């Protein structure tokens, strides 16, 4: 029997102290860019977007958007509201000014990118809060997308994992890394790979170890379903190392 969705949405997570938030942010920065300043502005080979900040938030150039959720403009808006002083050329409505990876790499030591790295390096606390907020906002949309039998299980797992430091980090990192799992464009062969899919595939009484195993299985399936031209198998070992570390 389907539970009333408004009741399911009452799940909440305990507030995280600033030091804990920053610790999570530093770990995610380490996962995404080895904790290096130069890694705060990146553009991966084979991708059509820049990856910026401690969470490698996606920023598309002008033109058609790709299938993956664009998160950098939302970060910019959040930083502005938090009082972070941004470069004059940057706001949440700005499209990525570099049209492709070649132009971005050629401009790596330009005043614009040096300035942007400085802002991103100085706003660890705010970016960490932005990452945590994304997880906190994920549950309603995941439940609306989940099948009726899975809704109560997903809510229970979300709360259980979110009540421990390891579980909270695992979910914050994964939802930033691979999304909520609700976008129709983030599917291969009809199968998603986000936090929703990981939680739905876990046993109802699972913990961080089961989350780690489910994440590894979900990512392996994504690579099997992925278009051959994307050659996602090259990334799978790193992805698996990342999610297996959740239970260490």
C-alpha positions as CSV (number, residue, x, y, z in Angstrom):
1,X,0.0,0.0,0.0
2,X,1.4,3.4,-1.0
3,X,2.1,5.7,1.9
4,X,0.8,9.3,1.7
5,X,3.7,11.2,0.1
6,X,3.4,14.2,2.4
7,X,4.1,12.0,5.4
8,X,7.1,10.4,3.7
9,X,8.6,13.9,3.0
10,X,8.9,14.5,6.8
11,X,12.3,12.9,6.9
12,X,15.0,15.2,8.3
13,X,18.8,14.9,8.9
14,X,20.6,16.3,11.9
15,X,22.4,19.6,11.3
16,X,26.1,19.3,10.7
17,X,28.6,21.6,12.5
18,X,30.7,23.8,10.3
19,X,33.9,21.8,11.0
20,X,32.2,18.6,10.0
21,X,30.8,20.2,6.8
22,X,34.3,21.4,5.9
23,X,35.8,18.0,6.5
24,X,33.2,16.5,4.1
25,X,34.0,19.2,1.6
26,X,37.7,18.5,1.8
27,X,37.2,14.8,1.3
28,X,35.0,15.5,-1.8
29,X,37.7,17.9,-3.1
30,X,40.2,15.1,-2.6
31,X,38.0,12.7,-4.5
32,X,37.3,15.0,-7.4
33,X,40.7,16.8,-7.8
34,X,43.2,15.3,-5.4
35,X,42.7,18.4,-3.2
36,X,44.7,20.6,-5.5
37,X,44.0,24.2,-6.3
38,X,44.6,23.7,-10.0
39,X,42.0,20.9,-9.9
40,X,39.3,23.4,-9.0
41,X,39.0,24.4,-12.7
42,X,39.0,21.3,-14.9
43,X,37.6,20.0,-18.2
44,X,37.7,16.2,-18.6
45,X,38.7,14.7,-21.9
46,X,35.7,13.5,-23.8
47,X,33.2,15.8,-21.9
48,X,31.3,18.8,-23.2
49,X,31.4,20.9,-20.0
50,X,33.8,22.4,-17.5
51,X,34.1,20.8,-14.0
52,X,34.5,23.5,-11.3
53,X,34.9,23.8,-7.6
54,X,35.5,21.2,-4.9
55,X,32.6,19.1,-6.2
56,X,33.5,19.5,-9.9
57,X,30.2,21.2,-10.6
58,X,29.1,21.0,-14.2
59,X,29.1,24.2,-16.3
60,X,28.0,24.0,-20.0
61,X,29.0,26.5,-22.7
62,X,26.5,28.2,-25.0
63,X,24.4,25.9,-27.1
64,X,22.5,22.7,-26.4
65,X,22.9,21.3,-22.9
66,X,24.1,17.8,-22.4
67,X,22.2,15.1,-20.5
68,X,23.9,15.6,-17.1
69,X,22.5,18.1,-14.6
70,X,24.2,21.5,-14.7
71,X,25.1,22.5,-11.1
72,X,27.7,25.3,-11.3
73,X,25.2,28.1,-12.0
74,X,23.2,27.0,-8.8
75,X,26.5,27.1,-6.9
76,X,27.2,30.6,-8.1
77,X,23.7,31.8,-7.0
78,X,24.3,30.2,-3.6
79,X,27.7,31.8,-3.2
80,X,26.3,35.2,-4.0
81,X,23.6,34.8,-1.3
82,X,26.3,33.7,1.2
83,X,28.1,37.0,0.5
84,X,31.1,35.6,-1.4
85,X,32.6,38.2,-3.6
86,X,32.6,36.9,-7.2
87,X,34.4,38.2,-10.3
88,X,32.4,40.8,-12.2
89,X,32.1,38.6,-15.2
90,X,30.4,35.7,-13.3
91,X,26.8,35.3,-12.2
92,X,24.3,32.5,-12.2
93,X,23.0,33.4,-15.7
94,X,26.5,33.3,-17.3
95,X,27.1,30.5,-19.7
96,X,30.6,28.9,-19.6
97,X,32.7,31.4,-21.7
98,X,35.0,28.6,-23.0
99,X,33.3,26.8,-25.9
100,X,35.3,23.6,-25.6
101,X,38.0,21.8,-23.7
102,X,40.8,23.0,-26.1
103,X,39.9,26.6,-25.5
104,X,39.6,26.0,-21.7
105,X,43.0,24.3,-21.5
106,X,44.7,27.0,-23.6
107,X,43.3,29.6,-21.1
108,X,44.4,27.8,-18.0
109,X,46.8,30.5,-16.8
110,X,44.6,33.4,-17.9
111,X,43.5,36.1,-15.3
112,X,40.0,34.8,-15.5
113,X,40.8,31.3,-14.5
114,X,43.4,32.3,-11.9
115,X,40.8,34.6,-10.4
116,X,38.1,31.8,-10.4
117,X,40.4,29.3,-8.8
118,X,41.2,31.8,-6.0
119,X,37.5,32.4,-5.3
120,X,36.8,28.6,-5.3
121,X,39.7,27.9,-3.0
122,X,38.6,30.5,-0.6
123,X,34.9,29.4,-0.4
124,X,35.4,25.8,0.9
125,X,32.9,26.4,3.7
126,X,30.2,27.7,1.4
127,X,30.7,25.0,-1.2
128,X,30.6,22.3,1.6
129,X,27.2,23.7,2.7
130,X,26.0,23.7,-0.9
131,X,26.9,20.0,-1.2
132,X,25.1,19.2,2.1
133,X,22.0,21.2,1.0
134,X,21.7,19.2,-2.2
135,X,21.4,16.0,-0.3
136,X,18.9,17.5,2.1
137,X,16.7,18.5,-0.8
138,X,17.1,15.2,-2.6
139,X,14.6,13.1,-0.7
140,X,11.2,14.6,-1.9
141,X,12.2,14.4,-5.6
142,X,13.5,10.8,-5.1
143,X,10.4,9.7,-3.4
144,X,8.2,11.2,-6.1
145,X,10.2,9.2,-8.7
146,X,10.3,6.0,-6.7
147,X,7.9,3.1,-7.1
148,X,5.2,2.9,-4.4
149,X,6.7,-0.2,-2.7
150,X,10.1,1.4,-2.5
151,X,9.1,4.8,-1.0
152,X,9.1,3.8,2.7
153,X,12.3,1.8,2.3
154,X,14.1,4.7,0.7
155,X,13.0,7.1,3.4
156,X,14.1,4.7,6.1
157,X,17.5,4.2,4.5
158,X,18.0,7.9,3.9
159,X,17.4,8.6,7.6
160,X,19.5,5.7,8.8
161,X,22.5,6.5,6.7
162,X,22.1,10.2,7.3
163,X,22.3,9.7,11.1
164,X,26.0,8.6,11.0
165,X,29.1,10.5,9.8
166,X,30.1,7.7,7.4
167,X,26.6,7.4,6.0
168,X,26.1,11.1,5.6
169,X,29.4,11.5,3.8
170,X,28.6,8.6,1.5
171,X,25.3,10.1,0.4
172,X,26.6,13.6,0.1
173,X,29.5,12.4,-2.0
174,X,27.4,10.1,-4.2
175,X,24.6,12.5,-4.9
176,X,27.2,15.1,-6.0
177,X,29.1,12.5,-7.9
178,X,26.3,10.8,-9.8
179,X,23.1,12.8,-9.0
180,X,19.8,12.0,-7.5
181,X,18.8,9.5,-10.2
182,X,15.6,11.3,-11.2
183,X,16.4,12.9,-14.5
184,X,15.1,11.2,-17.6
185,X,18.2,12.2,-19.5
186,X,20.4,10.5,-17.0
187,X,19.6,7.0,-18.1
188,X,21.3,4.4,-20.3
189,X,19.0,1.7,-21.6
190,X,16.3,3.0,-19.4
191,X,18.4,2.5,-16.2
192,X,19.6,5.3,-13.9
193,X,22.7,5.4,-11.7
194,X,21.9,8.0,-9.0
195,X,21.3,7.9,-5.3
196,X,17.7,6.8,-5.9
197,X,18.8,3.7,-7.7
198,X,21.5,2.9,-5.1
199,X,19.0,3.1,-2.2
200,X,16.3,1.2,-4.1
201,X,18.7,-1.7,-4.7
202,X,19.8,-2.0,-1.0
203,X,18.2,-4.2,1.7
204,X,15.9,-2.3,3.9
205,X,18.1,-2.8,6.9
206,X,21.3,-2.0,5.1
207,X,24.0,0.3,6.3
208,X,27.1,2.0,4.9
209,X,28.7,-1.3,3.8
210,X,25.6,-2.2,1.8
211,X,25.4,1.3,0.4
212,X,29.0,1.0,-0.8
213,X,28.3,-2.4,-2.5
214,X,25.1,-1.2,-4.1
215,X,26.9,1.9,-5.4
216,X,29.6,-0.3,-7.0
217,X,27.0,-2.5,-8.6
218,X,25.0,0.4,-9.9
219,X,28.1,2.1,-11.5
220,X,29.2,-1.2,-13.0
221,X,25.8,-1.6,-14.6
222,X,26.0,2.0,-15.9
223,X,29.2,1.3,-17.7
224,X,27.8,-1.8,-19.2
225,X,24.8,0.2,-20.5
226,X,26.8,3.2,-21.7
227,X,27.3,4.1,-25.3
228,X,30.6,2.6,-26.6
229,X,31.8,5.9,-27.9
230,X,32.0,7.3,-24.4
231,X,34.4,4.6,-23.3
232,X,33.2,4.9,-19.7
233,X,35.1,1.7,-18.8
234,X,38.3,3.9,-18.4
235,X,36.6,5.6,-15.4
236,X,35.2,2.6,-13.7
237,X,38.2,1.5,-11.6
238,X,38.4,5.0,-10.1
239,X,34.7,5.1,-9.5
240,X,34.7,1.8,-7.8
241,X,37.7,2.8,-5.5
242,X,35.7,5.9,-4.6
243,X,32.5,4.2,-3.5
244,X,34.3,1.2,-1.8
245,X,36.1,3.7,0.4
246,X,32.7,4.7,1.9
247,X,32.8,1.6,4.2
248,X,36.5,1.9,5.2
